[in-house]
Amino acid sequence: MSGYKNYSMSNNAIAAYENGERPLSKWTKSEILDGIAEIDEEKAEICNKLTLSELKSRFLRYSSWHHTSEYYNCTDFYEIDSNAVDEISAEKIIEIITNRPKKERKSKLEPKNPLYITAIVRYIEWEGTRKHPKAVNKQDIVFYREGDKMIKCPKSQNWQKRLSSLSIVFKVEQKTKYATAEAIQKRYENQNTKR
């Protein structure tokens, strides 16, 4: 039954879908629970409390591979593992549920206030023409909040830069507001004169 249908998947892959097989990413929680229920309805009720990833890892097994997509990708297909359903006990399922790592809940009463950071940064900026580029070292004073990934550099041609691409020379962290550019410049100069 080889061949392809509408450039989406091989005829063998279509037959596998009809036999209850599918790629791992296509399995839903309800489909896995339905498959378990066909073997043991009581276990399916208890398994309803398991997460999708727990269900996939415990009750699916590799069955075959088939070509999918117009690029003839080889895709692994999975089916319900009836032996796994038969062998697992209700006690084991309950043990899995109770031994899950607890999720940390963020307290609504104590929201975390981000730090306000004023920093002196250095970076390289390319100037000139494409044919004759020139690397120029620049230094700037920037303001950002803890957790920001992109920050504004007033002296930059691009204006916005990725924080990870900058060298932080000196910084001041405050809980409520940014330090002024003059204040950070004075602190930086005082620090250098003490050395």
C-alpha positions as CSV (number, residue, x, y, z in Angstrom):
1,M,0.0,0.0,0.0
2,S,2.9,2.3,-0.8
3,G,2.3,5.8,-2.3
4,Y,1.5,9.3,-1.2
5,K,-1.7,11.2,-0.6
6,N,-1.9,15.0,-1.4
7,Y,1.8,15.4,-0.4
8,S,0.9,15.2,3.3
9,M,1.7,11.6,4.2
10,S,2.2,8.2,2.8
11,N,-0.7,5.7,2.4
12,N,1.0,3.6,5.1
13,A,0.9,6.5,7.5
14,I,-2.8,6.9,6.7
15,A,-3.4,3.2,7.4
16,A,-1.5,3.6,10.7
17,Y,-3.8,6.5,11.8
18,E,-6.8,4.2,11.0
19,N,-5.2,1.5,13.2
20,G,-5.0,3.9,16.2
21,E,-1.3,4.8,15.8
22,R,-0.1,8.4,15.5
23,P,3.0,10.5,16.1
24,L,3.8,11.4,19.7
25,S,2.8,15.0,19.3
26,K,-0.6,14.1,17.9
27,W,-1.7,12.2,21.0
28,T,-4.1,14.0,23.3
29,K,-5.0,13.2,26.9
30,S,-8.5,12.1,26.0
31,E,-7.3,9.8,23.2
32,I,-4.9,8.1,25.6
33,L,-7.6,7.8,28.3
34,D,-10.0,6.3,25.7
35,G,-7.4,3.8,24.7
36,I,-6.8,2.8,28.4
37,A,-10.6,2.6,28.9
38,E,-10.9,0.0,26.1
39,I,-8.5,-2.2,28.2
40,D,-9.5,-1.3,31.7
41,E,-12.2,1.3,32.6
42,E,-11.3,1.6,36.3
43,K,-7.7,2.4,35.6
44,A,-8.8,5.0,33.0
45,E,-10.8,6.8,35.7
46,I,-7.7,6.9,38.0
47,C,-5.4,7.9,35.1
48,N,-7.5,10.9,34.5
49,K,-5.5,12.7,37.2
50,L,-2.2,12.1,35.4
51,T,-0.7,14.8,33.2
52,L,-0.4,14.3,29.4
53,S,3.3,13.8,29.6
54,E,2.9,11.2,32.3
55,L,0.3,9.4,30.2
56,K,2.6,9.5,27.1
57,S,5.6,8.2,29.0
58,R,3.8,5.3,30.7
59,F,1.1,4.1,28.3
60,L,2.4,4.7,24.7
61,R,4.9,2.5,22.9
62,Y,6.8,3.0,19.6
63,S,5.0,1.0,16.9
64,S,6.4,2.0,13.5
65,W,7.7,4.9,11.3
66,H,6.2,6.3,8.2
67,H,6.9,9.1,5.7
68,T,5.0,12.3,6.3
69,S,5.0,15.8,4.7
70,E,6.0,16.7,1.1
71,Y,9.6,16.3,2.1
72,Y,9.2,12.6,2.9
73,N,10.1,13.0,6.6
74,C,10.4,9.8,8.6
75,T,8.0,10.1,11.5
76,D,7.8,7.7,14.5
77,F,4.3,6.5,15.3
78,Y,3.1,5.3,18.7
79,E,0.2,3.2,20.0
80,I,-1.4,2.3,23.4
81,D,0.8,-0.2,25.2
82,S,-1.8,-2.7,26.5
83,N,0.9,-4.5,28.6
84,A,1.7,-1.3,30.4
85,V,-2.0,-0.8,31.2
86,D,-2.4,-4.4,32.4
87,E,0.8,-4.3,34.5
88,I,0.3,-1.0,36.3
89,S,-1.7,-1.1,39.6
90,A,-4.1,1.6,40.9
91,E,-1.7,2.0,43.8
92,K,1.2,2.8,41.5
93,I,-0.9,5.4,39.6
94,I,-1.9,7.1,42.9
95,E,1.8,7.0,44.0
96,I,2.8,8.8,40.8
97,I,0.2,11.5,41.4
98,T,1.2,12.0,45.1
99,N,5.0,12.0,44.4
100,R,4.8,14.8,41.8
101,P,7.1,17.7,42.6
102,K,5.0,20.5,44.0
103,K,4.7,23.7,41.9
104,E,5.8,26.9,43.6
105,R,2.9,29.3,43.8
106,K,3.6,33.0,43.6
107,S,2.1,34.8,46.5
108,K,-0.4,37.4,45.4
109,L,0.2,39.3,48.7
110,E,3.9,39.8,48.1
111,P,4.6,40.6,44.5
112,K,8.3,40.8,43.6
113,N,9.3,44.3,42.8
114,P,11.9,44.4,40.0
115,L,15.1,46.4,40.6
116,Y,15.7,49.6,38.8
117,I,19.1,49.5,37.3
118,T,21.2,52.4,36.1
119,A,24.4,51.3,34.4
120,I,27.4,52.5,32.5
121,V,27.9,50.1,29.5
122,R,30.3,49.7,26.7
123,Y,29.7,48.2,23.3
124,I,31.1,48.2,19.8
125,E,29.2,49.8,17.0
126,W,30.0,49.6,13.3
127,E,30.3,52.9,11.4
128,G,31.5,53.8,7.9
129,T,30.4,52.1,4.7
130,R,29.8,48.5,3.9
131,K,33.0,48.5,1.9
132,H,35.0,50.3,4.6
133,P,33.5,49.4,8.0
134,K,35.0,50.8,11.1
135,A,34.5,49.4,14.7
136,V,33.9,52.2,17.2
137,N,33.9,51.6,21.0
138,K,31.1,53.5,22.7
139,Q,30.2,54.1,26.3
140,D,26.7,55.0,27.4
141,I,24.5,55.4,30.5
142,V,21.4,53.2,30.3
143,F,18.3,52.6,32.4
144,Y,16.5,49.3,32.6
145,R,14.6,47.0,35.0
146,E,15.6,43.6,36.2
147,G,14.5,41.0,33.7
148,D,14.6,43.3,30.7
149,K,16.3,41.8,27.6
150,M,16.3,44.8,25.3
151,I,17.4,48.3,26.5
152,K,17.7,51.7,25.0
153,C,21.1,53.1,24.3
154,P,20.8,56.9,23.5
155,K,24.2,57.1,21.8
156,S,23.7,54.1,19.6
157,Q,22.7,54.4,15.9
158,N,20.3,51.4,16.4
159,W,19.1,52.9,19.7
160,Q,18.0,49.5,21.1
161,K,20.4,46.8,22.0
162,R,20.2,43.4,23.6
163,L,21.4,43.6,27.2
164,S,23.5,40.4,26.8
165,S,25.6,42.1,24.0
166,L,26.7,44.9,26.3
167,S,29.6,45.0,28.7
168,I,28.5,46.5,32.0
169,V,31.2,48.7,33.5
170,F,29.4,49.9,36.5
171,K,25.8,49.7,37.8
172,V,23.6,50.9,40.6
173,E,20.5,48.9,41.6
174,Q,17.7,50.6,43.5
175,K,14.3,49.3,44.6
176,T,12.1,52.2,43.8
177,K,13.5,54.4,41.0
178,Y,16.5,54.9,38.7
179,A,19.6,56.7,39.7
180,T,20.3,59.8,37.7
181,A,23.0,59.8,35.0
182,E,25.0,62.4,37.0
183,A,24.8,60.4,40.2
184,I,26.1,57.2,38.5
185,Q,28.9,59.1,36.7
186,K,30.0,60.6,40.1
187,R,29.9,57.2,41.8
188,Y,31.9,55.6,39.0
189,E,34.5,58.3,39.1
190,N,34.8,58.1,42.9
191,Q,35.2,54.3,42.7
192,N,38.1,54.8,40.1
193,T,39.9,57.4,42.2
194,K,39.9,55.2,45.3
195,R,41.8,52.5,43.4
